[in-house]
Amino acid sequence: MIIPVRCFSCGKPIGHLWAQYQGRLSKGEDKNKVLDELGIQRYCCRSVFLGHVDLADEAAQFKKF
């Protein structure tokens, strides 16, 4: 749904970098270059960014009972 505040494995704070990451990707930059420049070096943290699927807009369409 939303990006976690911390990495699931190592606990490094990564949530504050999501907006920058998305903004730079929308400009057409390479994913690996952006992650390196944001300081996301560990495989576990990179997997959180690369594997994240933003479904918040789709889930918001449904009504709660």
C-alpha angles and dihedrals in degrees: 000000000000130000112268118247092230135027112266094227109035103019096233113155107250106148094091090061096058097087092050091047093051092045094053093045090053088057089058102255122152115267095225093049092049093049091049093050092048089055098248101143106147120091093229093055093044090052090056090056097040095044098045117115115192107223099157094107093049094047091049090065093070123084121234117232 
